[in-house]
Amino acid sequence: MRSQHDRSAQQTLELGRRLSADRHLQAEIDKGIASLAAGLPSPVGLRLARVLVAVLEPSWSEHVGFQDVVLFPIIAKATDTPSEVRNLLEGLGREHDEIGARHVEVTAILNTFIAGRHKSTELTAPLAQTFSLRRRHHDAEAALEDAIPAALDADDSAAFKRWTASRADSPFPMNLILDIWD
């Protein structure tokens, strides 16, 4: 039987893996946004716009849910968390809302582009602004990897377990991407 310490250490590793996977997914989305802002040729641009419309909101919701509900409270609660990291968490939380609102605007613009009512050149400014916000946010998040505590206390462990159990499906609905290619 594994000890509570072993389970806590395993959950700490899982937190780090989830953070890393989310950061990679968000970086791929950033590449798509930057590519579309640079003006891809029509068939490729349309395909990429469809993918972004499908993945932007669900991936961001999962990102925000994981960080705001699980990761940030665990890091903030740790006794050895420096004040600059606590301030970083507050700033990142505010940025979640700002970027989420920007995604709503970008999705609407991408939908009009897909429908043929916008030229790809009209996407450049809003996509570049969104990319800039997201990039700054993700760069700041890099500090979180080192802020995850070495072990979780019983309350944090239970909270993480509840959140993980609430995820009936995979952390990100990959079928949304696959549906685009059909």
Secondary structure by P-SEA (a helix, b strand, c coil): cccaaaaaaaaaaaaaaaaaaaaaaaaaaaaaaaaaaacccaaaaaaaaaaaaacaaaaaaaaaaaaccccaaaaaacccccaaaaaaaaaaaaaaaaaaaaaaaaaaaaaaaaacccccccccaaaaaaaaaaaaaaaaaccccccccccccaaaaaaaaaaaaacccccccaaaaaaaac
